[in-house]
Amino acid sequence: MLDELQVECTACGQAGLERGSFNDHAIKLCPKTKISCSSADIGCRWKGSRNRLQEHLINCTFQPLQSAITPSIGKNHQLKNKLARKKVQIVQCESENEEINERVKEQDVQLINERLRIQQLEEHIKQQGTQLKRQQSKIEQFNKQMKKEDAQSRDFVNNAAGEKIDVTHRR
């Protein structure tokens, strides 16, 4: 309902504009609205009222270049957008690389700790091997002693048996 109210443009004085479409009038149609040259994107600095644009375009030195430069500007915008996306990808890759590097550092620390643990275990095994050799040497000495004592026992038994035989023959 309020959009249907009739208003007047303060710039050009046009009356009977509906309030709801006033912004369209001011932005797109009003002859007194200040605008930039259609070649502003390629460097023209002219600004003036919309009703003077056609007059300016006749003398604008940028206007003849517009058709040649506009595709390049479009391509330039595309390349800038592509570059921006690539920069985002680079930042993401750098972030991923940092995370990977952190994991590698953590794994390096774990690897160093594991190597130290392996060295400790190898040293322990070496000590166990040394103790085992000592025990084997003791066992060998014990076995030699046992064999010697066993031989002495057999000799004793044999000698005792021989003496018994002699004793029985003497009777």
Secondary structure, DSSP 4 states (H G I P E B T S, - for coil): -GGGSEE--TTT----EEGGGHHHIIIII-TTSEEE-TTGGGT---EEEGGGHHHHHHH-SSHHHHHHHHHHHHHHHHHHHHHHHHHHHHHHHHHHHHHHHHHHHHHHHHHHHHHHHHHHHHHHHHHHHHHHHHHHHHHHHHHHHHHHHHHHHHHHHHHHHHHHHHHHHH-
